[in-house]
């Protein structure tokens, strides 16, 4: 988008996210990403639970962006924040959601890009090396790094960033000796630079952010014209009754709040499988 050509955009990160975000945004928007490192983002929360995250995922990203903008002295800023949990469909798969927030203080807007998918975020209490080795292989070690603790998931004696088998064995032996019950807690390191699967989702979120920024309001021309909600009620193909599948999208501008309802165009009826009457 020409509006951001050659403009400096602050990006506060200490975990290597600039490696996948900067090339995407600089190519897509012709902007210049200013990598900011003068603040320890772990102060805003850690995946290893030694420091609770500030607010929601979006609030944490927004705060990072603001800190980066202040340190770099820019009116534009971005920040990334990730989360992990069960997948939204079955609740059985590990799931990673990545957000990228773009703040433009000149226009007074905030645009959010998002990507989500399966992630590497396993954990296990182990008593012997064989069990740890099997877990490590399953989690994609050493490309995906590991974190060890003696005894429990909340033990403060953390070994982070373990990235080779020799180091893993040494840390395991140390934790085993420190554990009162001879158990060691192992988990996948979820920091971006230590988790390639997460890096892929962060890059996808950056590409989605470009799409959101390039979507401009038909009234005021501001970036960030996006789907703000969906209305259910798509009729069942068999009985014609409304289903929970959406029939309408609500588009809204993040700046002037212009709103338009648009009927779904990819399909006109829902499968009877999602109909509460045909498939109670």
Secondary structure, DSSP 8 states (H G I E B T S, - for coil): -GGGTT-EEEEE-SSSTHHHHHHHHHHHH--EEEEE-SS-GGGG--TTSSS---SSHHHHHHHHHHHHHHHHT-SEEEEEEEEEEE-TTTS-SEEEEEEEEEEETTTTEEEEEEEEEE----EEEESSHHHHHHHHHHTTTTTS-EEEEESSTT-S-EEEEE-SHHHHHHHHHHHHHH-TTS-EEEEE--SGGG-HHHHHHHHHHHHHHHHHHH-B-TTT--B--EEEEEEE--BBTTT--B-SSEEEEEEE-TTT--EEEEE--S-SSB-GGG-TTTT-
